[in-house]
């Protein structure tokens, strides 16, 4: 074999290897795109109920029932907590309706309810929980009230909900069931809220994705 022929053969081999490598890279890129597309499709499907009008609240539901209160509380406190929750539910409904003015109004009513809660008869631990979580809830509510942008109000609704969820897990259950619900698509992550109904009405997206979410716990 001449030197020139050897060079040509080596060049052809290099070209084949280069094409093979290019093909493999294209295959890897294609598979990556397929995986990303499938993942996005699954995520969109999980929250497409708002578009179709069908609720997905029963899909993948994980419910845990709290049978006894972690902290004993007197009936008077439970009555105050029930009224506080009712005010919270009205605020949540205003956000579902994407009504910033109404949300501020209902937030003011909620703040008044929280300020009127009587701590008489609570143990030191139970009272301390209210002081901490209750303060977090009040701070978030005050911030929400002072906003006219509903999207910013929804941001403050998250820490408010988290504080009330902590209290419900410690003080509950009350006379009626309360559901902790979660949307996996809020600001790049998941966000929770409380509802007195099992059906999903999403306060973070309103009519855009009304039924996006699921029940994660029943108290």
C-alpha atoms as one frame of an Amber mdcrd trajectory, in Angstrom:
protein
   0.000   0.000   0.000   1.407   3.376  -1.015   1.754   6.250   1.342  -0.926
   8.257  -0.476  -3.421   5.398  -0.306  -2.739   4.955   3.416  -3.418   8.620
   4.035  -6.715   8.399   2.122  -7.762   5.310   4.066  -6.927   6.984   7.351
  -8.864  10.085   6.283 -11.926   8.006   5.344 -11.757   6.258   8.696 -11.577
   9.601  10.471 -14.565  10.880   8.500 -16.582   7.784   9.431 -15.714   8.202
  13.102 -16.615  11.884  12.926 -19.984  11.116  11.310 -20.648   8.391  13.884
 -19.852  10.779  16.710 -22.090  13.437  15.161 -24.888  10.881  14.821 -24.520
   9.827  18.458 -24.609  13.442  19.601 -27.780  14.032  17.583 -29.356  10.933
  19.139 -28.455  12.095  22.642 -29.858  15.557  21.924 -33.040  14.027  20.515
 -33.514  11.814  23.576 -32.916  14.790  25.863 -35.536  16.823  24.003 -37.992
  13.925  24.182 -37.471  13.577  27.938 -37.946  17.319  28.453 -41.067  17.343
  26.262 -42.602  14.378  28.079 -41.843  15.945  31.468 -43.456  19.220  30.436
 -46.462  17.388  29.019 -46.971  15.505  32.273 -46.711  18.713  34.275 -49.123
  20.567  32.015 -51.534  17.623  32.020 -51.481  17.561  35.818 -52.701  21.145
  35.874 -54.849  21.279  32.741 -58.087  20.991  34.686 -58.511  24.763  34.600
 -58.633  24.676  30.820 -61.024  21.757  30.482 -63.214  22.612  33.431 -62.574
  19.241  35.030 -61.119  19.084  38.508 -58.097  16.928  39.179 -58.474  17.220
  42.941 -58.913  13.470  43.301 -55.841  12.588  41.249 -52.938  11.447  43.387
 -54.671  12.579  46.566 -52.768  11.951  49.764 -54.990  12.487  52.765 -53.987
  12.242  56.388 -56.671  12.741  59.010 -55.659  14.341  62.284 -57.888  12.538
  64.781 -56.902  14.379  67.941 -55.550  17.836  68.675 -51.822  17.936  69.257
 -52.385  20.736  71.766 -55.489  20.819  73.980 -57.448  24.047  73.554 -60.654
  25.367  75.176 -63.890  25.642  73.211 -63.721  29.445  73.267 -60.381  29.404
  71.478 -61.626  26.876  68.920 -64.602  29.135  68.235 -62.256  32.086  67.643
 -60.046  29.936  65.409 -63.085  28.801  63.411 -64.113  32.425  62.801 -60.544
  33.283  61.813 -60.560  30.468  59.272 -63.886  31.628  57.844 -62.366  35.078
  57.279 -59.338  33.426  55.659 -61.584  31.406  53.332 -63.277  34.618  52.179
 -59.861  36.108  51.415 -58.907  32.957  49.533 -62.109  33.186  47.481 -61.301
  36.808  46.573 -57.931  35.674  45.217 -59.652  32.887  43.284 -61.724  35.646
  41.683 -58.524  37.667  41.030 -60.127  40.649  42.774 -57.401  42.715  44.441
 -59.760  45.252  46.019 -61.936  42.528  47.518 -58.844  40.660  48.715 -57.687
  43.763  50.613 -61.141  44.128  52.137 -61.283  40.476  53.205 -57.700  40.681
  54.441 -58.676  43.547  56.743 -61.548  41.457  58.095 -59.178  38.540  58.682
 -56.710  40.765  60.525 -59.493  42.019  62.793 -60.504  38.414  63.570 -56.938
  37.449  64.443 -56.587  40.488  66.707 -59.746  39.468  68.586 -58.644  35.895
  69.360 -58.645  35.256  73.116 -55.817  33.160  74.515 -57.430  32.538  77.910
 -57.172  28.913  78.961 -54.356  28.028  76.576 -51.306  26.208  77.843 -47.990
  28.041  77.671 -46.990  25.975  74.632 -50.279  26.585  72.828 -50.141  30.314
  73.567 -46.535  30.516  72.358 -47.506  28.830  69.087 -50.186  31.460  68.533
 -47.738  34.248  69.334 -45.257  32.962  66.749 -47.485  31.639  63.944 -50.174
  34.224  64.624 -47.629  37.017  64.273 -46.390  35.531  60.985 -49.980  35.404
  59.736 -50.645  39.009  60.765 -47.471  40.328  59.109 -48.335  38.565  55.846
 -51.948  39.766  55.995 -50.934  43.382  56.605 -48.567  43.226  53.628 -51.341
  41.762  51.468 -53.815  44.458  52.502 -51.432  47.225  51.462 -50.969  45.851
  47.938 -53.142  46.699  44.935 -51.487  44.158  42.615 -53.232  40.812  42.973
 -50.100  38.903  41.953 -48.160  40.483  44.811 -51.093  39.767  47.123 -50.815
  36.123  46.123 -47.147  36.161  47.115 -48.105  37.306  50.628 -50.904  34.739
  50.721 -48.314  31.939  50.805 -46.701  32.759  54.194 -50.160  33.566  55.568
 -51.400  30.139  54.529 -48.291  28.414  55.874 -48.773  30.041  59.280 -52.436
  29.005  59.471 -51.565  25.493  58.309 -49.052  25.207  61.167 -51.730  26.313
  63.620 -54.352  23.956  62.242 -51.988  21.003  62.481 -51.348  21.856  66.128
 -54.788  23.040  67.260 -57.111  21.052  64.978 -59.309  19.338  64.175 -62.303
  21.657  64.459 -65.974  20.768  64.023 -65.708  20.707  60.227 -62.981  19.208
  58.055 -60.321  21.511  56.647 -58.261  20.530  53.607 -54.656  21.439  52.915
 -54.275  21.807  49.158 -51.208  22.292  46.984 -50.396  23.656  43.537 -47.036
  22.489  42.122 -46.622  25.416  39.709 -46.482  28.540  41.884 -43.467  30.774
  41.206 -41.290  27.859  40.153 -42.302  25.614  43.042 -45.198  24.404  45.151
 -47.485  26.489  47.363 -50.183  25.398  49.818 -53.442  26.837  51.084 -56.412
  25.854  53.246 -59.904  25.105  51.992 -63.146  24.036  53.621 -64.045  22.146
  50.450 -62.267  19.183  48.915 -62.680  20.522  45.359 -59.765  22.587  44.085
 -60.251  26.306  43.433 -56.751  27.684  42.988 -56.160  31.100  44.639 -52.735
  31.492  43.020 -53.934  31.389  39.399 -57.677  31.989  39.489 -59.410  31.282
  36.183 -56.063  30.733  34.403 -55.651  27.333  36.077 -58.626  27.163  38.395
 -58.455  23.482  39.309 -54.686  23.028  39.294 -53.681  21.270  42.496 -54.533
  18.420  44.829 -55.523  17.701  48.405 -52.452  16.700  50.402 -53.969  16.499
  53.871 -57.314  16.510  55.668 -57.582  17.927  59.163
